[in-house]
Amino acid sequence: MDHELDELKREFLAEAQEKVRELQTVLEAVRSPATLERVAYIAHQLKGSGGSYGYQSISTDAAEIEKAIDTVGAQTPDESTEEKIQQHVANLRTEIERRIAELATA
């Protein structure tokens, strides 16, 4: 097993966990173009980094958040889009926690 890679993955997952917390906080705030831009930015970061570390599920959920934000532009997301974004954030949180637990037993 590659312990250096595992350590990098642990660092990534800890940062990803923080980003998901920030996503949740931002999504609970009043919607504005700036908050939506921040959500898209965080999702974009997770999308790229997740894929780089081999976490396709993280990358996919983050891409879906980014895509949902792109479709609404500066508009406030409708209820359906809001639910979709929230579900992808929940998926991210679950996947990150699962991957952290896997690395803890490695």
ChimeraX attribute file (.defattr): number of C-alpha atoms within 10 A of each C-alpha:
attribute: neighborCount
match mode: 1-to-1
recipient: residues
	/A:1	6
	/A:2	6
	/A:3	9
	/A:4	9
	/A:5	11
	/A:6	15
	/A:7	12
	/A:8	12
	/A:9	20
	/A:10	16
	/A:11	13
	/A:12	18
	/A:13	23
	/A:14	14
	/A:15	13
	/A:16	23
	/A:17	19
	/A:18	13
	/A:19	19
	/A:20	21
	/A:21	14
	/A:22	15
	/A:23	22
	/A:24	16
	/A:25	11
	/A:26	16
	/A:27	18
	/A:28	10
	/A:29	9
	/A:30	9
	/A:31	14
	/A:32	12
	/A:33	12
	/A:34	11
	/A:35	17
	/A:36	24
	/A:37	16
	/A:38	16
	/A:39	24
	/A:40	22
	/A:41	17
	/A:42	19
	/A:43	28
	/A:44	19
	/A:45	16
	/A:46	27
	/A:47	23
	/A:48	17
	/A:49	18
	/A:50	23
	/A:51	14
	/A:52	12
	/A:53	16
	/A:54	11
	/A:55	19
	/A:56	15
	/A:57	16
	/A:58	26
	/A:59	22
	/A:60	19
	/A:61	23
	/A:62	29
	/A:63	20
	/A:64	19
	/A:65	25
	/A:66	23
	/A:67	16
	/A:68	17
	/A:69	23
	/A:70	14
	/A:71	11
	/A:72	13
	/A:73	13
	/A:74	15
	/A:75	13
	/A:76	15
	/A:77	18
	/A:78	10
	/A:79	9
	/A:80	9
	/A:81	16
	/A:82	15
	/A:83	12
	/A:84	16
	/A:85	24
	/A:86	16
	/A:87	14
	/A:88	18
	/A:89	23
	/A:90	15
	/A:91	16
	/A:92	23
	/A:93	19
	/A:94	14
	/A:95	18
	/A:96	22
	/A:97	15
	/A:98	12
	/A:99	14
	/A:100	19
	/A:101	11
	/A:102	10
	/A:103	13
	/A:104	10
	/A:105	6
	/A:106	9
